[in-house]
Structures are given as C-alpha cells and as structure tokens.
Amino acid sequence: MAPNQAVFDFLQKNLPPEAKIFPEKRYKNSRFDFYIETDGRKIFLEVKGVTLERDGTAYFPDAPTSRGTKHLQELTDCLQNGYEAAVFFVLAFSPAERFCPNRATDPAFADALQTAAAAGVRVLAYDCDVQGAYLTIRHPIPIQL
C-alpha cells in the first residue's frame, strides 16, 4: 500500500485544491486505485509498485500478472468511453536511469502496455525517496516501451 499512499500524497500536492480524488473506484471489471475529477476532466489512474532493478533500469512486473494486463486493457477501454486514463509506476528505490516493461517475465503485460500507450493511456514512472516504510515521490524517469 505504500506506493498508493505515496501517489495519493503526490496527487494532493500537485492537483488543484478543488480536485476530487476517489480511491478504489470500480470501472467495468476492474477496481482502479484512483478516480480523479478536476477541471472538467475525469481520470482513472492505476498504480503499480516497482521493486525490480537491474543495471540502472527499473522493470515491471517481477512476476507474470494477468491482473495487471487486464487493468491496462480496461484503462484503454476507459478512453473509448470519454475518460482519461493513466498508469503510474512507483519505483520503490532511487535512482534509476529508465523504466521498461519486463518483457522477459511477462510479454503479455509488455504488449498490453505498448497498446495502451499507443491508444492514449498516459504512462508515468517516478522514483522515490525511501524512508523506512514511507515513500515520497521524487522525479519522473524516462520510459522505454
């Protein structure tokens, strides 16, 4: 839950004060981590915690995730129904030079991420300051799909 709390804190600091942030919002067959309404925009946001790093590159997932693939497919569906959609990868470490989907571990997830990005789902990756069990979102890192 630390990545979700870190993103919630980040959203509260970076969105306008009148923005409404709803955790755990259902859409069709998924429950996304956040639903945001701000400035006439309606946004579904899914958070993924990243723990795998090799040679300066952060990878997700560290194990096959059919649930993660389903989330990406349904985020893409959100776009077709008038919503904005984003997936937010939270790196539970710092620094990292880049983020990549872990194609070797889960090619279906990697393909779904590429498809979602091409359809207009925003893909975000940020590193964190780690203090014990607490994460603080720091900086965006480059994404290589």
Secondary structure as UniProt FT lines:
FT   HELIX           2..14
FT   TURN            17..18
FT   STRAND          20..27
FT   TURN            28..29
FT   STRAND          30..38
FT   TURN            39..40
FT   STRAND          41..50
FT   STRAND          52..54
FT   TURN            55..56
FT   STRAND          57..60
FT   HELIX           66..80
FT   TURN            81..82
FT   STRAND          84..91
FT   STRAND          98..101
FT   TURN            103..105
FT   HELIX           107..119
FT   STRAND          122..131
FT   TURN            132..133
FT   STRAND          134..140
//
